[in-house]
Amino acid sequence: MTEHRLCDCTEGATGVITRMDGQSQIIARLLEMGLLPGEQVRIVRAGAPLILQVGDTRLCVRPDQLDGIRVSPIDPTLLGGLESVYAGDSAYAGAARRV
């Protein structure tokens, strides 16, 4: 299983959270917001800030806060096209929560 740092993933990439290491305060806050091991996450916008989607929730975070989060990539063809439901929809970017 290949693991990547979540903050290094490119826009549109989808993966499953496999590990969460880092400062306990930041990790606790990310857990409260739904970033849990085993959850699927998609990069909506790469860069700073980074916008990611977990389920129906979009989060806006600084990349350095995701440094200890590892993901295993998912083949997008297995998602049945669901990854494109919000693709390119910038209306959600303004509603993303900030850490």
Residue pairs with C-beta under 8 A, 6 or more apart in sequence:
1 18
1 72
2 72
2 73
3 18
3 19
3 70
3 71
3 72
4 15
4 70
4 71
4 72
4 73
5 66
5 67
5 69
5 70
5 71
6 15
6 17
6 41
6 43
6 52
6 66
6 69
6 70
6 71
7 50
7 63
7 64
7 66
7 67
7 69
9 15
9 43
9 46
9 71
9 73
10 43
10 46
11 43
11 44
11 45
11 46
12 42
12 43
12 76
12 83
12 87
13 42
13 43
13 73
14 40
14 41
14 42
14 43
14 73
14 74
14 76
14 79
14 83
15 40
15 41
15 71
15 72
15 73
15 74
16 38
16 39
16 40
16 41
16 71
16 72
16 74
17 35
17 36
17 37
17 38
17 39
17 40
17 41
17 69
17 70
17 71
18 37
18 70
18 71
18 72
19 37
19 68
19 69
19 70
20 27
20 30
20 31
20 35
20 37
20 68
20 69
20 70
21 27
21 68
21 69
21 70
22 65
22 67
22 68
22 69
23 68
26 65
26 99
27 68
29 99
30 61
30 65
30 66
30 69
30 99
33 54
33 57
33 59
33 97
33 99
34 54
34 55
34 57
34 59
35 41
35 54
35 59
35 69
39 54
39 55
40 54
40 55
40 74
41 52
41 53
41 54
41 71
42 52
42 53
42 83
43 50
43 51
43 52
44 51
44 52
44 53
44 58
44 86
44 92
44 93
45 51
45 93
47 63
48 62
48 63
49 60
49 61
49 62
49 63
49 98
50 60
50 61
50 62
50 63
50 66
51 58
51 59
51 60
51 93
51 96
52 58
52 59
52 61
53 59
53 86
57 97
58 92
58 93
58 95
58 96
58 97
59 96
59 97
59 99
60 93
60 96
60 97
60 98
60 99
61 98
61 99
62 99
65 99
76 83
86 92
